[in-house]
Amino acid sequence: MTHQNITEKKLLTQQQLENVVKEHNIADERRKALYNQALELQGALKVLQELDNASNTSSDSEPT
């Protein structure tokens, strides 16, 4: 392998590495955003379930 071939291969490999790291970082940010959205939805669901239970308890104790 000539010095020129090695230099070209190094530059190509460096560019591939940068591309992979960039894609990884984008995917990681997406994963974090989805995780945070899931946490928010879990919290909202918990509140709605508590409200529903409170509503059912109040309805049961109210005279008709």
N, C-alpha and C positions, 0 to 999 in steps of 0.2 A: 504494500500500500504506500502510495507516495504521500508526501507531506500535504500536498494540495487536497488529495482525497480525504485525508484525516481531518483537515480543517473544515472541509465541506460537510463531512459526516458529523463533526462536533456541532457546527452551526445548525444543521437540520435537527439533530437530537435536542439541542437547547430549545429550538422553536417548538418542537413537539412537547417537551416538558412544560414550557410556558403555557401552551394551549391546554394541556391536561390539568394543570393547576388552576387555570382560569375557569375551566368547565367544572372542576371540583368545587371551587368557591361559589359558583353560581348555584350548583345543586345543593350545597350546604345551606346557603341563604334561603332557598326554596323550602328545604326541609325544616328549617327553623320557623319560617313563616307558617307552614302547615301545622307544625307542632303547637305554635301559639294560638292559631285559629282553633285547633282541637281543644285546647285548654279553655278558651273563651266559650266555646259551645258547650263543653261539659259544665262549666259554671252556670251558664244560662239555663241549661236543662235542669240542673239541681234546684235553682231558684224556682223555676216553673213547677217542678214536682212538689216543692214545699208549699207553694201557693195553692196548687191543686189540692193537696192534702188538707191545708188550712180551710180551703173553701168547702171541701167535703165535710169536714168536722163541724164547721159553722152551720151548714145546711142541715146536718143531722140533728143538731141541738135546737134549731129554730122550730117553733110551732107552725103547723100548716093550717 
